[in-house]
Amino acid sequence: MRKVVAGLIAGFLLAVGTTVVYAEVGSFIGKRIDGQFPFRVNGELSDIPAITIEGVSYIPLRAAGELFNAEVSWIDGEILMNKLPDNNTLTPEELAEKARKEQEEFDRQTREINERIIKEQDREQTLFSINSRIQFVQGRINSLNESIEYYQKKMEIEPGTATIEGGFVPYKETEQYQEDLEKLEELRSQLAQLEYELEELQQKKAEIEGDSSGNKE
């Protein structure tokens, strides 16, 4: 059966191969369609086939629009095809907004990095201070233990004090004993305070080192 073109056919011509050219001006009404064949746009089969007239291939307008990323419309008896902007093409306003967001993200990351650096520096400084204090406290504890041991031995072996009259007063009944006893209690009190401080310092150090290990992981 004879096939006749009843109106405007495609606005694009597919020549031999894959080259696309515009149709020459002229009327195709009444021209014989030589054949038709399936047509795919980006791998998808078009529901309207391509046709050939006098050895030239034509594709449907809608398919041509999809192929060339163009909008096809019919206005006042004319078919208009306007190329749409590419998805990757941004307006100046969109580019400015994108640049603004990228700058904000860059600033945010920079702040986070600086905060981590400052925090790490503060952590190192804090650890240095804690270690220095631990060494000092440990030294004082060792010194106090030596002093306590001295007074304890003195109070155990001190026999007493001879008087001018040739008499003898037991050590525990002398004023020196009371003074030594008070000194011993004072040393023990200082030792207890320093031992408590040392325990807190070691605990604080362990917490900071634990946080540092967790952040590195």
C-alpha positions in Angstrom: 0.0 0.0 0.0 1.3 3.4 -0.9 2.4 5.5 2.1 2.0 9.2 1.8 3.3 12.0 4.0 0.2 13.9 5.3 2.0 16.9 6.8 5.4 18.1 7.9 7.7 15.3 8.7 10.8 15.6 10.8 12.7 18.8 11.0 16.0 17.0 10.9 17.5 14.7 8.3 19.7 11.8 9.0 22.1 11.4 6.1 24.2 8.4 5.4 26.1 7.4 8.6 25.4 9.5 11.7 25.7 13.0 10.3 22.7 15.2 11.0 21.8 18.0 8.6 18.8 20.3 8.2 16.1 19.4 5.6 16.1 21.4 2.5 13.2 23.8 2.1 10.4 22.2 0.1 7.1 20.4 0.3 7.0 16.7 0.9 3.2 16.4 0.6 2.3 13.6 -1.7 5.8 12.2 -1.7 6.1 8.5 -1.5 7.7 6.9 1.7 10.3 4.5 0.6 10.5 2.7 3.9 10.5 2.9 7.7 12.8 1.5 10.4 13.1 1.4 14.2 14.7 4.5 15.8 16.3 4.6 19.2 17.1 7.7 21.3 19.9 7.1 23.9 19.2 3.4 23.7 15.4 3.7 24.1 13.2 2.6 21.2 11.0 5.5 19.8 7.3 4.6 19.5 7.3 6.4 16.1 9.6 4.9 13.5 12.0 6.8 11.2 11.2 6.9 7.5 13.0 7.4 4.2 11.8 9.6 1.3 13.8 9.6 -1.9 16.7 8.0 -0.2 16.8 10.5 2.7 16.0 9.4 6.3 13.8 11.4 8.6 13.2 11.1 12.3 10.2 12.2 14.4 10.3 15.7 15.9 9.8 14.6 19.4 12.7 12.1 19.1 14.8 14.8 17.5 14.1 17.1 20.5 15.1 14.4 22.9 18.2 13.6 20.9 19.4 17.2 20.7 18.1 18.2 24.2 15.7 20.6 22.6 12.1 21.7 23.3 9.8 21.3 20.4 6.6 23.4 20.1 4.0 24.3 17.5 3.2 28.0 17.3 1.2 29.8 14.6 1.7 27.0 12.1 5.4 26.8 12.7 7.3 24.1 14.5 9.9 25.6 16.8 12.8 23.8 18.4 14.7 25.5 21.1 17.8 23.9 22.6 17.5 23.4 26.4 20.5 24.3 28.6 22.6 21.3 29.5 22.1 19.9 33.0 25.7 20.8 33.7 25.3 24.4 32.6 24.6 26.8 35.4 23.4 30.4 35.3 25.6 33.1 36.8 23.4 33.2 39.8 23.6 29.4 40.2 27.4 29.6 39.8 27.6 32.3 42.4 25.5 30.3 44.8 27.5 27.2 44.2 30.8 29.1 44.8 29.3 30.6 48.0 28.4 27.2 49.4 31.7 25.8 48.4 33.4 28.6 50.2 31.3 28.1 53.3 32.1 24.4 53.3 35.8 25.2 52.9 35.7 27.7 55.8 33.8 25.2 58.0 36.4 22.5 57.3 39.2 25.0 58.0 37.7 26.0 61.3 37.4 22.4 62.3 41.0 21.7 61.4 42.2 24.8 63.3 40.1 23.8 66.3 41.5 20.3 66.3 45.0 21.8 66.1 44.4 24.2 69.0 42.7 21.4 71.0 45.7 19.1 70.3 48.1 21.8 71.3 46.1 22.5 74.5 46.0 18.8 75.2 49.8 18.5 74.8 50.3 21.6 77.0 48.0 20.2 79.6 49.7 16.8 79.6 53.1 18.5 80.0 51.8 20.5 83.0 50.3 17.4 84.5 53.4 15.4 84.1 55.5 18.2 85.6 53.2 18.4 88.6 53.2 14.6 89.0 57.0 14.6 89.1 57.0 17.4 91.7 54.3 15.7 93.9 56.0 12.4 93.7 59.3 14.0 94.8 57.6 15.6 97.7 55.9 12.3 98.7 59.3 10.6 98.7 60.8 13.4 100.8 57.9 13.2 103.3 58.1 9.5 103.6 61.8 9.8 104.5 61.0 12.5 107.1 58.2 10.4 108.6 60.5 7.4 108.8 63.1 9.5 110.6 60.7 10.8 113.2 59.2 7.3 113.8 62.6 5.8 114.4 63.6 8.7 116.7 60.5 8.3 118.8 61.2 4.6 119.1 64.8 4.7 120.2 65.1 8.1 122.0 65.7 7.2 125.6 65.2 10.5 127.3 66.9 13.7 128.4 69.4 14.2 131.3 68.8 17.1 133.6 71.3 19.5 135.0 70.8 18.2 138.4 71.9 14.8 137.2 68.5 13.4 136.9 66.8 11.8 133.9 63.6 12.6 132.1 62.1 10.0 129.7 61.7 11.2 126.2 58.0 10.8 126.1 57.7 13.1 129.0 59.7 15.9 127.4 58.5 18.9 125.4 60.7 17.6 122.5 58.5 14.5 122.3 55.4 16.6 122.0 57.0 18.8 119.3 58.2 15.7 117.4 54.8 14.1 117.7 53.1 17.2 116.3 55.7 17.4 113.5 55.0 13.7 112.6 51.3 14.3 112.4 51.8 17.4 110.2 54.0 15.3 107.9 51.4 12.6 107.7 48.7 15.1 106.9 50.8 16.6 104.1 51.5 13.2 102.8 47.8 12.3 102.7 47.0 15.5 100.7 49.8 14.9 98.2 48.8 11.3 97.7 45.2 12.4 97.0 46.5 15.0 94.5 48.7 12.5 92.8 45.8 10.1 92.3 43.7 12.9 90.8 46.6 13.9 88.5 47.1 10.4 87.3 43.4 9.9 86.6 43.2 13.2 84.7 46.3 12.2 82.6 44.7 8.9 81.8 41.5 10.6 80.6 43.3 13.0 78.4 45.5 10.3 76.8 42.4 8.2 76.3 40.6 11.0 74.5 43.7 11.6 72.3 43.8 7.9 71.3 40.1 7.9 70.5 40.4 11.0 68.3 43.3 9.5 66.3 41.4 6.4 65.6 
